[in-house]
Structures are given as structure tokens and as C-alpha cells.
Amino acid sequence: MMAMLLAAGRGERMRPLTDHTPKPLLEAGCKSLIVWHIENLVRAGITELVINHAHLGTQIEAALGDGSRYGAHIRYSDEGTALETAGGIAYALPLLLPSHAGGGGAGGEGESFAVINSDIY
């Protein structure tokens, strides 16, 4: 099983905190919001992760890297401009399912994947 963490939004309601930091990297309880999700997914045995991003997305990649420090394997779907929820999932399908446009996903044919909002606590 894989999981996709949605992290492409601008976090408008959290401004000014999100003017220079993507909302998933804001901290709650001494960890960024997205790290809570990554750690819980790994604890549940889900280690293949795809994270989409747009707004300040390079900060997310720099902060999380390839996921190895969390015991995960993270790949990124760089949207450039946020595609909203369904658009972001559709854009990331080649990373999630091998049967879509070029493959590369770790999921098998017909395998499901979890989708999680990364900016909630």
C-alpha cells in the first residue's frame, strides 16, 4: 500500500505564517504537521509515499528529502501551480500506479492508495 500526502495548497487562512513557509511544514507539538503523518504512516507499515507540492514546494523537498530518516521512501509530484485536490491526485497517478503514463509507481494493478491532507493535526 502507498499513501499520497496532499501538500500543494497556499495555506491562505494561516497567513502570515504561510507567506514564507508551506503550511505542512508549520509545527505543532515540536514537529511539522507533515512529519506527524509520515511517522504515523511508517508505524502503520506504509512506507511508499508521494507528496504533491506547489506553493514553496522546494522547502518541503529540502526538509523531508527522500524520506530515509523516517524509514520511508518519498517521491514528489511538483505541480508548479496547485491543481486542487482531484487534479493533484490525477497528476501524481504515474507515481502511484504503474499502469498510468509511464508507470514507476510502487502500487500494483488495481491496488489502492491512501490520500491524506498533510496540513492537519
C-alpha positions in Angstrom: 0.0 0.0 0.0 1.1 3.5 -0.7 0.0 6.9 0.5 -0.2 10.3 -1.1 0.2 13.4 1.1 -1.5 16.5 -0.2 0.8 19.5 0.3 0.2 21.8 -2.6 -2.0 24.5 -1.1 -1.1 28.0 -0.2 -2.5 28.0 3.4 -4.2 31.3 2.9 -6.1 31.2 6.2 -2.8 30.8 8.1 -1.2 33.9 6.7 1.2 35.5 7.6 2.7 32.2 8.8 2.5 30.7 5.4 3.9 33.6 3.5 7.3 32.1 3.6 6.7 28.6 4.9 4.4 26.0 3.4 1.6 25.0 5.8 2.6 21.3 6.0 5.9 22.5 7.5 4.3 24.5 10.3 5.0 23.0 13.6 2.6 21.5 16.2 3.9 19.7 19.2 7.6 20.3 18.2 7.2 18.6 14.8 6.0 19.8 11.4 2.4 18.8 10.5 3.6 16.6 7.6 6.2 14.8 9.8 3.4 13.6 12.2 1.7 12.0 9.2 4.9 10.4 7.8 5.8 8.9 11.1 2.3 7.5 11.7 2.1 6.0 8.2 5.5 4.3 8.7 4.3 3.0 12.0 1.3 1.5 10.2 3.6 -0.1 7.6 3.0 2.3 4.8 6.5 3.5 3.7 6.0 4.3 0.0 4.9 7.9 -0.1 4.1 10.5 -2.8 3.9 14.2 -1.8 2.5 16.7 -4.1 3.5 20.3 -3.8 3.2 23.7 -5.5 3.5 26.7 -3.1 7.1 26.8 -1.7 7.4 23.2 -2.6 11.2 23.2 -2.7 11.1 23.8 1.0 9.1 20.6 1.5 11.6 18.6 -0.6 14.6 20.1 1.3 13.0 19.4 4.7 12.0 15.8 4.0 14.5 14.6 1.5 14.0 11.1 0.2 12.3 10.1 3.5 15.0 7.7 4.6 15.4 9.4 8.0 11.8 8.4 8.7 12.1 4.9 7.3 10.1 5.9 4.2 10.7 6.3 0.5 9.3 9.7 -0.6 8.7 10.8 -4.2 7.4 14.2 -5.2 4.9 15.4 -7.6 5.8 19.1 -8.4 2.6 20.7 -9.7 4.1 24.1 -10.4 0.7 25.7 -9.9 -1.6 24.0 -7.5 -4.2 21.7 -9.3 -6.7 21.4 -6.4 -7.3 18.0 -4.8 -8.6 15.8 -7.7 -6.2 17.5 -10.1 -3.2 16.9 -7.8 -4.1 13.2 -7.4 -4.6 12.7 -11.2 -1.3 14.4 -11.9 0.5 12.1 -9.4 -1.0 8.9 -10.8 2.1 7.9 -12.7 4.0 7.9 -9.4 1.2 6.0 -7.6 0.2 3.3 -10.2 2.4 1.7 -12.8 -0.4 1.3 -15.3 -0.6 5.1 -15.8 1.5 7.0 -18.3 5.0 5.7 -17.9 4.5 3.8 -14.7 7.0 3.9 -12.0 4.6 3.6 -9.1 5.1 1.0 -6.4 1.4 0.1 -6.4 0.2 -2.9 -8.3 -2.6 -3.0 -10.9 -5.8 -2.1 -9.1 -4.0 -1.5 -5.8 -5.5 1.2 -3.6 -3.6 4.0 -2.0 -4.5 6.4 0.9 -4.8 10.1 0.3 -4.1 12.3 3.3 -4.2 16.1 3.9 -0.8 16.9 5.2 -1.6 20.2 6.8 -3.9 19.0 9.6 -3.0 17.9 13.1 
